[in-house]
Amino acid sequence: MSEIQLHVPVDVRDVPPVPLTPRPQSLEGLRIGLLDNGKEFSDTVLEGISEVLGGNYAIGEAVYWRKGFPAKGAPFIDDMAADVDVAISGVGH
């Protein structure tokens, strides 16, 4: 009988966890960043989210950002974080 080897890729780092930013009580009037991660149909999904947020939650403005390719990082992430109150990363498929 042959053996099965299981490899568990675990990244062990001595880095303390970063606390999450508190969620806003309301989206009313907030500037919402919508990050298109480059996957197929993520732009369509984000457009739908923007319509729902604008119609149901009275957001201030929706701002779109596009990575271009899913596997790459977003070089503009610090600018985006400084420019919006809340961010949503879109996933297609």
HELIX and SHEET records of a PDB file:
HELIX    1   1 SER A   42  TYR A   57  1                                  16    
HELIX    2   2 ILE A   77  ASP A   83  1                                   7    
SHEET    1   A 3 GLU A  61  ARG A  66  0                                        
SHEET    2   A 3 ARG A  31  ASP A  36  1                                        
SHEET    3   A 3 VAL A  86  GLY A  90  1                                        
END                                                                             
